[in-house]
Amino acid sequence: MKINDWQDIFTMNNYTDSLDPTKEKLKRVINKYTLPTTGKCGLSNCGTAHNNGYIVETDTGKLTNVGHICGKNHFGVSFQTLEKSFNREYRDRQAKEKIASFKSNSSQYLEKVIAIENTYGKIGHIHKLQQFFTHASKGCPSSILEIIKLMVKNRNPTIYKTTKLSKEEYETLKTSGVKAPSRYKEIPIGTVDSLAFLYNENNLRVYAEDFKNPLDELLNLNVSSLSSSQLDRWSKKVGEFDRIINQTHEIMIDSKIFLDRRNILKFRKLIPDDDTQFIYLIKILKDQFDIKI
């Protein structure tokens, strides 16, 4: 039973607010509470005000409330042992409820995935495109790939064109005190939209590793047979699913912009003196990935 206020405690059967710890022996911890207002400890020789505590039962069947420090001070090791056992059982119970609740509502998450894929394409397919633009072994033309990788490394989506300085510009640099000035300069000529689609932290492997694969495993789990450590792990995993789905959605939004025809056509500017690699890039995107350009 969840304790919402002090009246929930005071109205318990066999509750007393003046339990004598010298005459009673602890039997078990049966509940815990965290309340917005303070109340006094139920031990007759204490009465310390607190917000967080436990409901304990004695061998005679009496119930009272004690704070963590009160219990330790007045009942010693026996309280600490019972507290530790109860907290472990409490966490296990909460974890089981959390996992069971998720399993019963898992269809909502699958519906979110379907909605994402209906709008932006299959997540696995888009992940392959991420790899294509970030891994040399996936077939992206080398010159284009190296420039893109450098842009990603620098977190700079700007496309530059290298041009030779005019005689006047070069002389100005020399007279301004610049040592061994370059005879070339880089002029911004465009921007790659949603370059963040290729950032490492946005790799769509997160969807498979942290949602799809764990979900498949979770739906086949016998929760009642899980150990405490397994319950902790799965409870934490379930708690991250919303974040993973939201992150996947954001990455897929970026993919739509990055893979847009108008954005891909900007890649011609990456190597303006060599159209062959750009033409080859377009061919691969059409033939292997069905990108309409």
C-alpha positions in Angstrom: 0.0 0.0 0.0 1.4 3.4 -0.9 1.4 5.9 2.0 0.3 9.3 0.8 0.0 11.2 4.1 0.4 10.8 7.9 -3.2 9.8 8.4 -2.6 6.7 6.3 -0.1 5.7 9.0 -2.1 6.8 12.0 -5.2 4.8 10.9 -3.3 1.5 10.4 -4.7 -1.4 12.4 -2.5 -2.0 15.5 -0.6 1.3 15.0 0.8 3.0 18.1 2.6 6.3 18.4 4.3 5.4 21.6 6.1 2.1 21.1 8.6 1.2 23.8 11.7 -0.2 22.0 13.0 -1.7 25.2 10.0 -3.9 25.5 9.4 -4.8 21.9 11.4 -6.9 19.4 11.4 -6.1 15.7 9.8 -8.7 13.5 10.0 -7.0 10.1 9.8 -3.7 8.1 6.6 -3.7 6.2 6.5 -0.4 4.3 8.3 2.9 3.7 7.2 6.5 3.2 8.4 9.8 1.9 6.0 12.6 2.8 5.9 16.4 2.1 5.3 17.3 5.8 7.1 16.2 8.9 5.7 13.9 11.6 7.2 12.5 14.8 8.8 9.1 15.2 6.4 6.6 16.8 8.9 5.4 19.5 8.0 6.4 23.0 11.5 7.6 23.8 12.1 9.5 20.5 9.5 11.5 18.7 12.0 13.0 16.2 10.3 14.9 13.4 11.1 13.5 9.9 9.7 13.1 6.4 11.2 9.7 5.4 10.8 6.5 7.3 9.6 3.0 7.7 6.6 1.2 9.1 7.8 -1.6 11.4 6.0 -4.5 13.0 7.0 -6.1 16.3 6.7 -9.7 17.5 3.5 -8.7 19.4 1.9 -7.4 16.2 2.2 -3.7 17.0 3.0 -1.2 14.2 4.7 2.1 14.4 6.7 4.5 12.2 10.4 5.2 12.6 12.9 7.2 10.7 16.1 5.6 9.4 18.3 7.1 12.1 15.8 6.4 14.8 15.5 2.8 13.9 19.3 2.4 13.8 19.8 4.2 17.1 17.1 2.3 19.0 17.1 -1.2 17.4 20.7 -1.4 16.2 21.8 -4.2 13.9 18.4 -5.9 13.8 16.8 -2.8 12.3 19.6 -2.4 9.7 19.3 -6.0 8.7 15.5 -5.8 8.3 15.8 -2.4 6.5 18.3 -3.8 4.0 16.1 -6.8 3.3 13.0 -4.7 2.9 14.7 -2.2 0.6 15.9 -5.0 -1.7 12.4 -6.5 -1.8 10.9 -3.1 -2.3 13.2 -2.3 -5.2 12.5 -5.7 -6.7 8.7 -5.2 -6.4 8.9 -1.8 -8.0 11.0 -3.1 -10.8 8.6 -5.9 -11.5 5.7 -3.5 -11.6 7.6 -1.2 -13.9 8.5 -4.0 -16.3 5.1 -5.5 -16.2 3.5 -2.2 -16.9 5.8 -1.6 -19.8 5.1 -5.0 -21.3 1.4 -4.5 -21.1 1.7 -1.1 -22.9 4.6 -2.0 -25.3 2.3 -1.7 -28.3 2.3 2.1 -27.8 6.1 2.1 -28.4 5.8 -0.1 -31.5 3.1 2.3 -32.9 5.5 5.2 -32.4 8.2 3.3 -34.4 5.7 2.6 -37.2 4.7 6.2 -37.3 8.4 7.3 -37.6 9.1 4.8 -40.4 5.9 5.7 -42.3 7.1 9.3 -42.3 10.9 9.0 -42.8 11.6 5.5 -44.1 12.9 2.3 -42.5 15.3 3.0 -39.6 17.6 0.2 -40.7 17.8 1.6 -44.2 18.6 5.1 -43.0 21.3 3.6 -40.7 22.9 2.1 -43.8 23.0 5.5 -45.3 24.7 6.9 -42.2 27.4 4.3 -42.6 27.7 5.0 -46.3 28.6 8.6 -45.5 31.0 7.8 -42.6 32.8 4.6 -43.5 35.2 4.2 -46.4 34.3 0.5 -46.8 30.7 1.3 -47.7 31.4 2.8 -51.1 31.1 6.5 -50.8 33.6 8.2 -53.3 36.8 8.8 -51.3 37.2 12.5 -52.0 33.7 13.3 -51.0 33.9 11.0 -48.0 37.1 12.6 -46.6 35.6 16.1 -46.9 32.4 15.1 -45.2 34.3 13.4 -42.4 36.4 16.5 -41.8 33.2 18.6 -41.7 31.7 16.2 -39.1 34.9 16.2 -37.1 35.0 20.0 -37.0 31.2 20.3 -36.5 31.2 22.8 -39.4 28.6 22.3 -42.2 30.1 25.2 -44.3 31.3 24.3 -47.8 34.4 26.3 -48.8 36.0 27.1 -52.1 39.8 27.6 -52.3 40.8 30.6 -54.4 44.1 32.4 -55.0 44.7 35.7 -53.3 45.0 38.7 -55.5 48.3 40.5 -55.5 46.9 43.3 -53.5 45.4 40.9 -50.9 48.7 39.1 -50.5 50.7 42.3 -50.1 48.2 43.5 -47.5 48.8 40.3 -45.5 52.5 40.7 -45.7 52.5 44.3 -44.6 50.1 43.5 -41.7 52.8 41.3 -40.1 51.5 37.9 -41.0 54.5 35.5 -41.3 54.7 33.4 -44.4 51.1 34.2 -45.5 49.4 31.7 -47.7 48.6 32.7 -51.3 45.2 31.1 -51.0 42.0 31.7 -49.1 38.8 29.8 -48.4 35.5 31.4 -49.3 32.2 30.0 -47.9 30.0 29.0 -50.8 27.3 26.9 -49.2 26.1 24.9 -46.1 25.2 21.2 -45.8 21.9 21.0 -44.0 21.5 18.7 -40.9 25.1 17.6 -40.9 24.3 16.4 -37.3 22.7 13.4 -38.9 26.3 12.0 -39.3 27.5 12.9 -35.8 28.7 9.8 -33.8 26.2 10.4 -31.0 23.4 10.3 -33.5 24.3 6.9 -34.9 21.1 5.0 -35.4 22.7 1.8 -34.0 21.3 3.2 -30.7 17.8 2.2 -32.0 18.8 -1.5 -32.5 21.1 -1.8 -29.5 19.1 0.1 -26.9 15.5 -0.4 -28.0 14.7 -3.0 -30.7 16.9 -5.8 -29.5 16.2 -5.3 -25.8 12.5 -5.0 -26.5 12.4 -8.3 -28.3 14.2 -9.9 -25.4 12.1 -8.2 -22.8 8.8 -9.3 -24.3 9.9 -12.9 -23.9 11.1 -12.6 -20.3 9.6 -14.4 -17.4 9.8 -11.5 -15.0 9.1 -13.6 -11.9 12.3 -15.6 -12.5 14.7 -12.6 -12.7 17.3 -12.0 -10.0 17.6 -8.7 -8.2 20.5 -7.6 -10.4 18.5 -8.5 -13.6 15.5 -6.6 -12.3 17.6 -3.6 -11.7 19.1 -3.8 -15.2 15.8 -4.2 -16.9 14.1 -1.6 -14.9 16.8 0.9 -15.9 16.5 -0.2 -19.5 12.7 0.3 -19.6 13.2 3.7 -18.1 15.4 4.7 -21.1 13.1 3.5 -23.9 11.2 6.9 -24.1 14.5 8.7 -24.5 15.7 6.3 -27.2 12.5 6.6 -29.2 12.6 10.4 -29.0 16.3 10.4 -30.0 15.6 8.1 -32.9 12.8 10.4 -34.1 15.1 13.4 -34.0 17.7 11.6 -36.0 15.2 10.5 -38.6 14.0 14.1 -38.9 17.6 15.1 -39.6 17.9 12.3 -42.1 15.0 13.6 -44.1 16.7 17.0 -44.4 20.3 15.7 -45.0 19.1 13.2 -47.7 16.9 15.7 -49.5 17.7 16.1 -53.2 18.5 19.8 -52.8 21.0 19.1 -50.1 22.7 16.2 -51.9 23.2 18.4 -55.0 25.3 20.7 -52.8 27.9 18.0 -52.6 29.0 18.9 -56.2 30.6 22.0 -54.6 32.8 19.8 -52.3 35.0 18.9 -55.3 34.2 21.5 -58.0 37.1 20.4 -60.2 36.1 16.7 -60.4 32.5 15.9 -61.4 33.2 12.2 -61.8 33.0 11.4 -58.1 29.8 13.4 -57.7 28.2 11.6 -60.6 29.3 8.3 -59.1 27.9 9.3 -55.7 24.5 10.1 -57.3 24.5 6.7 -59.1 25.1 4.8 -55.9 22.5 6.7 -54.0 20.0 5.9 -56.8 20.9 2.3 -57.5 21.7 1.1 -54.0 19.6 3.3 -51.7 16.7 4.3 -54.0 17.3 8.0 -53.3 15.5 10.2 -55.9 17.9 12.9 -57.1 
